[in-house]
Amino acid sequence: MAAAGGSADPLRKPSRALVNQELFVATLQGITTSSVSLPELITAATQLSGAGQVSLAQQLYRAWLKFNAEHPQRFVALFNCAVLSNQMGDLAGAKDELTAAIAMHPDFIPAYINLGGVLDRLGAPAPAMEQWNAVLARLTPVTGQAVQYKLATLKQIARMRAEQQDLESAEAAMAESLDLNPHQRDVIEQYVAARLSQCKWPIAAPRDELGRTAIVGGMHPLSLAAYTDDPLLQLAGAARYVEQTIEEQPGGDADRRHARIDLRGRRLRIGYVSSDLRDHAVGYLMAELFEVHDRSKVEVFAYYCGIPGGDGLQTRIKASAENWRNIRDLDDAAAAQMIVDDEIDILVDVNGHTRDSRTAIFARRPAPIQVNWLGFPGTMGTPYHHYIIGDHWITPPEGELYYSETVVRLPCYQPNDRKRVVDPERPSRAQCGLPDAAFVFCCFNGAQKITRFTFERWLKILTAAPGSVLWLLESTPATHERLAAFAEAHGIARERLVFAPKRPNAQHLARYPLADLFLDTAPYGAHTTASDALWMGVPMITISGRAFASRVCGSLVRSAGLPELVCETEDDYVALAVALAADRPRIAGLKARLEASRMTCDLFNMEKLVDRLEALYGGMVADHQAGRLPEPDLANLAAYMSVGLDIDHEATDLMVEPGYHDLYRAGLARRNLVRPLQPDARLWADEIPAADAAAGARPPIRKARAS
């Protein structure tokens, strides 16, 4: 130890901060004497920015630029400095630096691409698009670098057009990008999402270098849920998605999978990870949950990873969540460490495979028990989500083979907010463009949930219910025209389709009672939308298929007290809708039942849900303490994926296919002849010879998991 007032210990290594400070000072001195070359500048600035000293790195670039006004590669320093300025939020500085770089070197393509991004962030989309169009105009030589620049530019154009709801232009940019390189999974995901939202059937139409199976195999798990009622493909697709896109780093000190849970003298700690605790469908569902949780039993932590918020709903949630943590700006390792420091016992993934999810946090296993609930309608397909929360309708025992997680159940899986704000001004039918005397079918699900099979069912209903109209949620003008033309081709006048403009949630709820009957979509049915309709007294009919997303609406309708409106077949669905359209007194009776049971039915009984949810959490802890925490089942999923990709889901509606499991058994048998499969707990059993399996023989049914 150095004596007081003496020099430091010469054997002690200087801190990283001190080294970086010395590097900054030395480089700055060299710049003033013109002894620092551009490569040396870049090396020093890169080291500083990599250590988090972005401001110091930016200062070095700006100093070098001041002392090197005539340097022939000045544009490189301008570009690098702009990257740092953009990173620090100095958009005006980044704009000036990129503009100067382009003025000095008009053929420096990366500057145009980045300048477009800066202008977009500054709220100038038209000038941004000019920059990206300038890139495309300059990329006439076909070189590897030119192709990469073009791909980057097309992604930027597609992103902006999609945000502007110009889906046609966004899709065109994605298609051009895929024609250049068909192996871009992220572009395939967005391309499919754009086609789903536009009702462009067939969704997986092959392109020159991109076949149907490649498109389906590259779908995002959320799109796959809307594309087909094929839960085995959805399971295998989720597992593949995780393998290909999630950075699954070892947790290190953050790995608490084997941590003890000792509740003596303390409450159970529950952490909810979500990007949607705000003005969002999931936020509306969960708002009251935080208020009803029993604080004598559980300590609740909300880990928010969404866009910067502050709306009224988020303010309410923050006030009721005992511990609010904003992890948006933390990387996965830092966020996982925060969860570790909070000593969370059960970490609940309320995003799943949805936008802004943080699956890589769960991959680090910062909590001994990890759960999939509510945000994503299906299995995660990971080795680190132990449980999925469903209910007896959505996840019946015979459907447990569709999940990698162990299934546990609530009375109704979906929480709800009984404090929904409804605008007191109720519009008239005339104000909403609806005929006063007509029977009004409605569906306020997003257009991405409207499949060709669903729309054809609706047209059958309209044909058999003369004078009725179908009230749909507004989409894009091109999508409206596409649906209207399809209807006309099937003998239905386009005037019988009425599109409701999007409104703030309170106003949207207020117009629901104008509808007589809600027609659900399939295979991805109404979730929050169903609760809204039922809360506002609108009865709805639905078909329950096999997959999670196709059974949610059936659960909600049953939990609201109208089980007779849940149909088993397509014919039942059409016949029931037509019968109800001809029976106004029955519709009035259904609405009266919804009104009478609103505060007592399972769908809106939050005290019952939270009590059962906390009991489920207790059961998970008991499993963990007894050493029987379940291991996710991921056996043979690559084989199931191959079988699923062989099925043309837009030629066959698997939701009404009685031999669904037989399709998979036959496909697995074919693969077993080429590459033998190990037995699994789903459809492939060691006891069944391949020939028998191909003929449809059934292995033993997997034993149901306890709830």
WODA-V424294 format. One line per field, one symbol per residue. ss: DSSP state (A for helix, B for strand, O for the rest). phi: phi as a letter, one per 40 degrees, with the letter a starting at -180 (. if undefined). burial: I if it has 16 or more other C-alpha atoms within 10 Angstrom, else O. Layout:
# WODA-V424294
ss=???
phi=???
burial=???
This chain:
# WODA-V424294
ss=OOOOOOOOOOOOOOOAAAAAAAAAAAAAAAAAOOOOOAAAAAAAAAAAAAOOOAAAAAAAAAAAAAAOOOOOOAAAAAAAAAAAAAAOOOAAAAAAAAAAAAAAOOOOAAAAAAAAAAAAAOOOAAAAAAAAAAAAAAOOOOOAAAAAAAAAAAAAAAAAAAAOOOAAAAAAAAAAAAAAOOOOAAAAAAAAAAAAAOOOOOOOOOBOOBOAAAAAAOOOAAAAAAAOOOAAAAAAAAAAAAAAAOOOOOOAAAOOOOOOOOOOOOOBBBBBBBOOOOOOAAAAAAAAAAAAOOOOOBBBBBBBOOOOOOOAAAAAAAAAOOBBBBOOOOOAAAAAAAAAAOOOOBBBBOOOOOOOOOAAAAAOOOOOBBBBOOOOOOOOOOOOOOBBBBBOOOOOAAAAAAOOOBBBBBOOOOOOOOOOOOOOOOOOOAAAOOOOOOOBBBBOOOAAAOOAAAAAAAAAAAAAOOOOBBBBBOOOAAAAAAAAAAAAAOOOOAAABBBBOOOOAAAAAAAAAAOOBBBOOOOOOOOAAAAAAAAOOOOBBBBOOOOAAAAAAAAAAAAOOOAAABBOOAAAAAAAAAAAAOOAAAAAAAAAAAAAAOOOOAAAOAAAAAAAAAAAAAAAAAAAAOOOOOOOOOOOAAAAAAAAAAOOOOOOOAAAOOOAAAAAAAAAAAAAAAOOOOOOOOOOOOOOOAAAAAOOOOOOOOOOOOO
phi=.ccdgcccccccccccccdcccccccccccccbgbbccdccccccccccccgcccccccccccccccbcbccbdccccccccdcccccgcccccccccccccccbccccdcccccdccccccgbccccccccccccccccccbdccccccccccccccccccccgcccccccccccccccacbccccddcccccccccfcccccccbdbbcdccccccccdccccccacbccccccccccdcccbccccdcgcccbcbccbbccgaccbbbbbacbcacadcccccdcdcccdcccbbbbbbbcbccdbhcdccdcccccccbbbcbdccccccccccccccfccbbbccbgcbdgcbdcccccfcbcbbbbagcbciccgbcbbcbbcbacccbcdcbcccbccccbbbdacbcabcbdcbdccccccccbgbcccccbcbabccdcccccccccccccccccbdgcbbcbcdbbdccdcccccccccbgbccccbbbcccbddccccccdccccacbccaccccbddcccccccgbcababccbcdccbccdccccccgbccccccbcccccccccccccbcdcccccccccccbdcbcdcbccccccdcccccdcccccdcccgbccbdbbcgcccccccccccccccbcccbcccdccdcccccccccccbdbccbcbbbbccbcdccccchcbcdccccccc
burial=OOOOOOOOOOOOOOOOOOOIOOIIOOIIOOIOOOOIOIOOIIOIIIIIIOOOIIOIIIIIIIOIIOOIOOOOOIIIIIIIIIIIIIOOOOIOIIIOIIIIIIOIIOOIIIIIIIIIIIIIOOOOIOOIIOIIIOIIOOIOOOOOOIIOIIIOIIIIIIIIIIOOOIIIIIIIIIIOIIOOOIIOIOIIIIIIIIIIIIIIOOIIIOOOOIOIIIIIIIIIIIIIIIIIIIIIIIIIIIIIIIOOOOOOOOIOOIIIIOOOIOOOOOOIIIIIIIIIIIOOOIIIIIIIIIIOIOOOOIIIIIIIIIOOOOOOIIOIIIOIIIOIIOIIOOOIIOIIIIIIOIIIIIIIIIIIIIOOIIIIIIIIIIIIIIIIIIIIIIIIIIIIIIIIIIIIIIIOIOIIIIIIIIIIIIIIIIIIIIOIOOOOOIOOIOOOOIIOOOIIIIIIIIIIIIIIIIIOIIIIIIOIIOOIIIIIIIIOOOIIOOIIOIIOOOOIOIOIIIIIOOOOIOIIIIIIIIIIIIIIIIIIIIIIIIIIIIIIIIIIIIIIIIIIIIIIIIIIIIIIIIOOIIIOIIOOIIIIIIOIIOOOOOIOOIIOIIIOOIOOOIIIIIIOIIOIIIOIIOOIIOOIOOOOIOOIIIIIIOIIIIIIIOIOIIOOIIIIOOOOOIIIIIIIIIIIOOOOIOOIIIIIIOOIOIOOIIOIIIIOOOOOOOI
